[in-house]
């Protein structure tokens, strides 16, 4: 009876599969490098936190200026009035409130 390699039959590379195991040499090296990078990052963050704790607070004054809204002026068209219309308009303006 011959032994069948099911990994070879299914096209699985056993070397790559074993490299993905958490206790493989490659995984342990990657985890160590990641831990060193994390420690470097967090040590810098802790150092900055100590510096900020001993520094004086900086106050920033913000001045809020009112927003100027551009007012679009209305254009008055040039009207042409007849003589009768002009006399009626003058009469109503001369009459004051008694129109």
SVG drawing of the C-alpha trace seen along z (x, -y; Angstrom):
<svg xmlns="http://www.w3.org/2000/svg" viewBox="-57 -119 70 121">
<polyline fill="none" stroke="black" stroke-width="0.4" points="0.0,0.0 1.4,-3.4 0.8,-6.5 -1.0,-9.3 0.0,-12.9 -3.3,-14.7 -1.6,-18.1 0.2,-17.4 -3.0,-16.1 -4.9,-19.3 -2.0,-21.6 -1.1,-22.7 2.4,-23.8 3.2,-22.4 6.2,-24.8 4.0,-27.9 1.3,-26.3 3.8,-25.6 5.2,-29.2 1.8,-30.5 1.7,-28.7 2.0,-31.1 5.0,-29.2 7.0,-29.0 10.3,-30.8 9.0,-33.4 5.9,-34.2 8.0,-34.7 10.4,-37.0 7.5,-39.1 5.9,-39.2 9.1,-40.4 9.6,-43.1 6.1,-44.3 6.5,-44.4 9.7,-46.4 7.9,-48.9 5.0,-49.2 7.3,-49.8 9.2,-52.5 5.9,-54.2 4.4,-54.1 7.6,-55.2 7.6,-58.3 3.9,-58.8 4.6,-58.4 7.5,-60.9 5.3,-63.5 2.6,-63.0 5.2,-63.8 6.4,-66.9 2.8,-68.1 2.0,-67.5 4.8,-69.8 4.3,-72.5 2.0,-75.5 -1.3,-75.4 -1.6,-77.3 -4.7,-79.4 -5.7,-80.2 -8.0,-83.1 -10.3,-82.9 -12.1,-86.0 -15.3,-85.3 -15.9,-87.9 -19.5,-88.3 -20.0,-87.1 -20.7,-89.9 -23.5,-88.9 -23.3,-90.6 -26.6,-92.4 -27.7,-92.4 -29.1,-95.8 -32.3,-95.9 -32.2,-97.7 -34.9,-100.2 -35.9,-100.1 -36.3,-103.2 -40.0,-103.7 -41.6,-105.9 -44.8,-107.7 -47.4,-109.5 -48.2,-113.1 -51.5,-112.0 -49.7,-109.4 -47.1,-111.9 -49.9,-114.4 -51.6,-111.6 -48.4,-110.7 -47.6,-114.3 -51.1,-114.8 -50.8,-111.8 -47.4,-112.9 -48.6,-116.4 -51.7,-115.2 -49.6,-113.5 -51.6,-111.0 -55.0,-112.0 -55.0,-110.0"/>
</svg>
